[in-house]
Amino acid sequence: MNEQMLFTNRLRFREWLINNHINYNGIWLIFAKSEILKTLQPDKALQEALCSVELKDKSSANFENARNDR
C-alpha cells in the first residue's frame, strides 16, 4: 500500500473505487491543507469508501444467495 492518490472531487474518487477496488488492497489519499490545491475532503472520501464497501458486500451477498439457490 504505497500508492499515493489525489482526487479533486467525490465523483472522481467514486469512479476510481468502482474501476479499481479489486486491484488494490489500499491507497494513501492526499488531502490539501490550503485552497491553492483543490482536493477531496477527508470526510467525503470516508463516506465514499464506506459506501463502496457496503455496495461490494451487498453484491457479494446477493451473488452467494443466488449461487446457493441453485
C-alpha positions as CSV (number, residue, x, y, z in Angstrom):
1,M,0.0,0.0,0.0
2,N,2.5,2.6,-1.2
3,E,0.5,4.2,-3.9
4,Q,-0.5,7.8,-3.2
5,M,-3.6,9.2,-4.9
6,L,-5.0,12.7,-5.2
7,F,-8.7,13.2,-6.2
8,T,-10.1,16.6,-7.0
9,N,-13.7,15.7,-6.1
10,R,-16.0,13.0,-4.8
11,L,-17.1,11.8,-8.3
12,R,-13.5,11.1,-9.4
13,F,-12.9,9.1,-6.2
14,R,-16.1,7.1,-6.7
15,E,-15.2,6.3,-10.3
16,W,-11.8,5.2,-9.2
17,L,-13.3,2.9,-6.5
18,I,-15.7,1.4,-9.0
19,N,-13.0,0.7,-11.5
20,N,-10.1,-0.3,-9.2
21,H,-11.4,-1.7,-5.9
22,I,-10.5,-5.3,-7.0
23,N,-6.9,-4.4,-8.0
24,Y,-5.9,-2.6,-4.7
25,N,-5.8,-3.5,-1.1
26,G,-5.4,0.1,-0.1
27,I,-4.1,3.5,-1.1
28,W,-2.9,6.7,0.6
29,L,-5.1,9.6,-0.2
30,I,-3.5,13.1,-0.5
31,F,-5.5,16.0,1.0
32,A,-4.7,19.6,0.5
33,K,-4.4,21.9,3.6
34,S,-4.8,25.1,1.6
35,E,-7.1,26.5,-1.0
36,I,-4.3,26.6,-3.6
37,L,-4.8,22.9,-4.5
38,K,-8.4,21.7,-4.5
39,T,-8.7,18.1,-3.3
40,L,-11.5,15.8,-2.0
41,Q,-12.2,16.5,1.7
42,P,-11.4,13.7,4.1
43,D,-14.9,13.3,5.4
44,K,-16.3,12.9,1.8
45,A,-13.6,10.4,1.0
46,L,-14.5,8.3,4.0
47,Q,-18.2,8.4,3.0
48,E,-17.4,7.2,-0.5
49,A,-15.1,4.5,0.7
50,L,-17.7,3.2,3.2
51,C,-20.5,3.3,0.6
52,S,-18.2,1.4,-1.8
53,V,-17.6,-1.3,0.8
54,E,-21.3,-1.5,1.6
55,L,-22.2,-2.0,-2.0
56,K,-19.5,-4.5,-2.5
57,D,-20.7,-6.5,0.5
58,K,-24.3,-6.4,-0.8
59,S,-23.2,-7.6,-4.2
60,S,-21.2,-10.4,-2.7
61,A,-24.2,-11.4,-0.5
62,N,-26.5,-11.4,-3.5
63,F,-24.1,-13.5,-5.5
64,E,-23.8,-16.0,-2.7
65,N,-27.6,-16.2,-2.2
66,A,-28.1,-16.7,-5.9
67,R,-25.4,-19.4,-6.0
68,N,-27.0,-21.2,-3.0
69,D,-30.4,-21.1,-4.6
70,R,-29.3,-23.3,-7.4
